[in-house]
Structures are given as structure tokens and as C-alpha cells.
């Protein structure tokens, strides 16, 4: 089993475990509430992993862009989106160099990401850069 297969399998084991289901449900509810997800909202999910949260946001009518530095996780997220008929735009991107224009997103969510980023200050500055004035950064 490769590292990539192992990581995707770990996500899947977590999501199907009782504790994983409870934790994901609580986390997703909280993030949806904090993000105030609604139709017309432009949201960026940085460090989207397997895409489960981004797809949940999209079901609420927001326009969702989701990025992860791991191309294999993006492949898993895209497959999940196809299986769930979701229109999330997934891309490979590093949190320290987001490939978006300034002031683009209403909300940015980075769940469990900063512990994985080498330079947190640069990543936070990048996230702030792509947020519209008055936007919400949820970390």
C-alpha cells in the first residue's frame, strides 16, 4: 500500500468509525454555522483533504473552491464529488502560495491545516490576502 493509498484509506476508516461520524458531524455543523454558508457565498476550503466538508458546503448552495497540497487527496476529493454529484472546484495548491486573486472569497475555512504547514505566518497571510474585505477566516 502506498502512502497516498494509506492516507485516503485512513480518512475512509475514520469517516466510517462511530467516533469519526460523531466528530465529523459536530465539526461540520460548527463550521457551517461559523461560515454562514448560503447560496451566493464564495468559500475557499484550504487543506480540503478528501473533500467531504467542501461537498457538504456545496450542498447548501455556496460556490466552493477547495485546495489541498496533496494531488492524491485531490484525486480522492474529485472522485467523491463525482459520486455525490457535487460541483466543487478542486485544485492542487499550497496554503503558502494560493493561486487566487486578492479579495476573491467571502469565507475561507482551514480545518486542521495549520499543524501541517511549515510556515504558518505565510499561510495565514495568504489566506487573508484572498479574503474580501470583511470576509471571515475560520481556522
LOKENU-168133 format. One record per atom (N, C-alpha, C, CB): x, y, z. Coordinates in steps of 0.001 Angstrom, whole numbers, plus 500000, padded with zeros to 6 digits. Glycine has a CB too. Example, Ala and Ser with C-alpha at 12.3 -4.5 7.8 and 13.67 -1.06 7.14 Angstrom:
<atoms>
513190494310507800/512300495500507800/513200496700507800/511308495527509046/512850497750507080/513670498940507140/512900500030507870/514084499402505725/
</atoms>
This chain:
<atoms>
500843498824500000/500000500000500000/500891501242500000/499039499997501221/500650502156499087/501441503383499017/501002504352500106/501309504040497627/501823505375500332/501486506399501318/500155507061500982/502595507454501397/499953507363499676/498742508039499236/497517507171499466/498850508416497768/497620505892499104/496513504972499320/496254504837500800/496802503601498694/497311504789501582/497180504669503021/496480505880503626/498541504488503652/496825507084503158/496198508296503672/494715508333503340/496889509530503110/494367508037502106/492953508005501705/492207506932502485/492819507750500187/492836505784502677/492205504706503444/492017505111504900/493043503422503361/492971505857505451/492842506338506830/491656507282506972/494129507044507275/491491508195506009/490329509094506022/489045508278506001/490369510070504816/488992507289505108/487782506483504968/487494505686506240/487911505535503774/488519505092506842/488318504358508109/487778505297509184/489649503706508589/488353506490509260/487898507471510250/486438507841510000/488785508736510210/486113508146508756/484751508599508428/483704507523508681/484683509037506976/484072506259508610/483104505189508828/483095504679510269/483392504045507891/484033505132511096/484021504721512504/482956505521513260/485428504925513155/482487504976514355/481463505673515149/481989507023515645/481021504799516351/483196507051516195/483771508297516685/483988509290515535/485099508020517410/484450508810514391/484652509666513237/483350510290512757/485290508884512119/482287509513512729/480989510038512294/480477511108513252/479963508902512183/480620510865514538/480178511851515534/481016513124515424/480277511265516968/482328512957515369/483231514105515301/483006514909514023/484689513641515379/482936514227512876/482706514927511615/481383515680511629/482731513942510452/480339515066512145/479029515720512210/479104516991513038/477977514769512798/479716516915514208/479832518095515071/480706519168514436/480401517702516433/481849518766513886/482756519719513254/482092520397512051/484049519013512818/481440519612511215/480798520171510030/479683521142510414/480240519049509149/478868520783511396/477806521694511853/478394523020512335/476981521039512985/479437522943513135/480059524148513670/480641525007512552/481150523783514676/481359524388511620/481980525148510537/480925525764509614/482923524248509731/479848525057509358/478757525597508545/478132526799509246/477685524512508271/477935526678510551/477367527799511319/478313529001511310/477078527365512775/479585528774511570/480548529873511600/480729530523510229/481885529373512109/480698529715509181/480880530232507825/479611530910507298/481292529100506885/478498530629507941/477198531164507481/476993530815506014/477121532714507684/477149529525505732/477059529023504362/475645529214503823/477463527534504299/475583529818502621/474294530064501964/474527530242500473/473581531316502563/473455530155499690/473607530373498254/474224531739497981/472252530250497544/475102531775496978/475760533016496587/477083533285497280/474856534143496845/477358532575498352/478606532743499092/479745532086498319/478492532142500520/480899532756498252/482103532186497639/483040531769498766/482805533213496662/483268530470498893/484027529917500006/485218529130499487/483137529027500885/486365529306500157/487573528549499856/487878527640501033/488773529493499554/488000526345500749/488384525347501750/489850525004501487/487457524052501686/490741525454502376/492178525214502220/492555523990503048/493016526467502656/493211523032502411/493541521782503092/492314520884503145/494074522055504515/491648520733502004/490343520057501942/490417518542502104/489680520372500638/491605517964502045/491706516514502211/490866515769501203/491294516115503606/489986514887501683/489171514062500787/487908514757500296/488792512790501481/487733516035500628/486642516826500071/485302516735500759/486461516452498708/485186515958501812/483880515757502450/483252517062502934/484020514802503616/484024517907503588/483482519163504097/483130520109502952/484482519832505047/483984520213501953/483715521085500802/482417520673500113/484890521042499797/482199519395499967/480979518894499330/479764519218500194/481075517371499085/479919519113501476/478809519473502375/478470520958502243/479166519138503846/479491521817502171/479260523246501945/478501523459500630/480607524020501926/478921522771499579/478306522944498258/476835522549498270/479054522120497211/476478521546499045/475071521126499136/474173522245499654/474944519906500044/474764523199500367/473996524317500916/473900525482499936/474623524791502216/474431525319498744/474249526306497689/475381527290497491/473043527051497953/476405527225498306/477538528136498141/478398527688496958/478388528196499440/479168528622496409/480148528304495372/481436527951496097/480357529508494354/481892526730495912/483009526217496695/484216525932495814/482597524955497441/485349526452496260/486649526113495710/487406525446496847/487417527386495139/488067524339496554/488780523612497599/490158523219497089/487985522360498047/491159523381497945/492530523067497570/493194522195498629/493335524352497359/494154521429498165/494983520629499054/496342520497498371/494334519213499358/497397520429499160/498747520307498599/499029518911498059/499780520660499651/498241517926498468/498469516538498071/497618516189496844/498147515578499243/498243515976495690/497471515665494481/496635514397494611/498402515528493306/497105513456495408/496356512218495585/495069512456496375/497221511173496292/495123513350497353/493905513669498103/492926514439497214/494244514493499373/493443515284496336/492571515996495390/491895514986494465/493382517045494559/492612513969494041/492010512929493198/490878512220493941/493079511905492754/491098511922495215/490058511291496032/488864512238496177/490617510901497430/489137513517496420/488068514509496579/487255514643495289/488657515880496980/487933514680494159/487219514783492874/486337513565492635/488218514940491713/486858512383492949/486062511157492785/484841511195493705/486923509897493084/485020511676494925/483902511796495863/482859512766495304/484401512274497255/483316513880494769/482401514885494214/481597514315493047/483183516127493756/482249513562492188/481542512929491071/480506511946491603/482536512206490125/480904511115492556/479988510118493126/478786510769493813/480734509233494125/479007511962494384/477936512650495110/477292513766494281/478479513226496409/477630513819492981/477059514813492064/477211516235492602/475581514512491814/478422516562493010/478717517872493589/479563518699492630/479439517717494940/479393520005492665/480098520877491730/481233521672492371/479125521824491103/481923521100493319/483071521758493941/484221521804492943/483501521024495243/484927522936492918/486119523085492081/487343522717492924/486241524551491511/487944521556492677/489105521099493431/490387521382492651/488988519595493747/491431521834493377/492735522095492762/493853521744493734/492851523573492323/494991521401493168/496189521199493972/496798522574494211/497213520223493267/497005522920495469/497624524206495800/498174524164497213/496612525363495651/499232524903497409/499899525023498701/499301526209499455/501441525194498524/499013526040500726/498433527113501544/499336528341501617/498155526604502948/500626528157501388/501570529269501446/501670530032500125/502935528759501838/501032529524499076/501047530176497755/499713529894497057/502259529667496878/498665530502497532/497345530259496952/497246530911495572/496234530797497885/496767530156494573/496746530648493190/495488531459492854/496856529480492236/495138532406493714/493919533190493533/494226534677493659/492846532775494557/493367535471493027/493497536924493104/493182537411494517/492564537608492080/493674538579494831/493357539220496107/491843539430496211/494112540577496248/491342539408497447/489947539785497725/488929538963496935/489746541251497419/489137537679496807/488258536847495969/487138536145496735/489078535814495263/487389535725497986/486443534859498692/485765535571499857/487153533618499199/484490535216500085/483728535745501223/484165535076502525/482214535538501003/484458533789502427/484826532989503595/485948532044503205/483603532197504149/486863531820504138/487917530835503956/487924529938505187/489313531516503734/487885528633504952/487924527652506024/489202526841505891/486672526731505993/489921526688506995/491118525854507041/491009524996508296/492445526723507040/490431523827508142/490183522937509275/491343521958509433/488850522172509089/491979521974510586/493085521054510902/494228521161509896/492576519616510944/494516522372509474/495553522579508465/496852523115509049/495054523523507409/496778524076509928/497988524791510344/499041523907510996/497620525879511291/498629522791511563/499622521882512147/500449521185511064/498929520835513031/500030521276509807/500723520609508707/501513521564507816/499731519861507871/501404522865508073/502017523874507214/503364524296507796/501083525100507054/504437524268506993/505756524648507511/505832526092508019/506786524451506437/505245527033507287/505318528437507689/503905528972507890/506086529286506630/503425528871509115/502042529257509432/501772530733509161/501736528945510887/502725531587509457/502533533028509251/502306533336507770/503754533818509779/503072532699506905/502910532911505464/501551532375505013/504059532223504670/501165531207505499/499880530618505118/498717531516505559/499731529209505736/498773532026506770/497702532901507256/497666534202506454/497890533205508759/498822534740506127/498869535952505304/498258535690503922/500328536450505160/498540534536503337/497959534172502042/496443534048502143/498563532855501531/495977533417503201/494532533273503390/493868534642503524/494231532412504633/494479535514504306/493936536867504472/493940537625503149/494742537643505524/494966537414502342/495084538099501053/493925537782500120/496389537725500385/493487536526500095/492442536131499143/491030536385499673/492593534664498796/490922536805500934/489611537145501502/489191538545501080/489639537041503040/487890538693500807/487339540021500542/487391540831501830/485877539931499995/487443542144501730/487362542971502950/486093542602503731/487363544505502592/486267542388505025/485135541985505866/484828540500505811/483919542746505466/485628539733505055/485419538286504949/485750537580506254/486265537706503818/485359536309506332/485592535511507538/486641534437507278/484281534865508022/487646534403508155/488679533373508125/488410532452509300/490132533988508188/488118531199509007/487791530223510037/488877529162510049/486388529588509794/489649529158511132/490770528225511263/490504527327512453/492129528979511425/
</atoms>
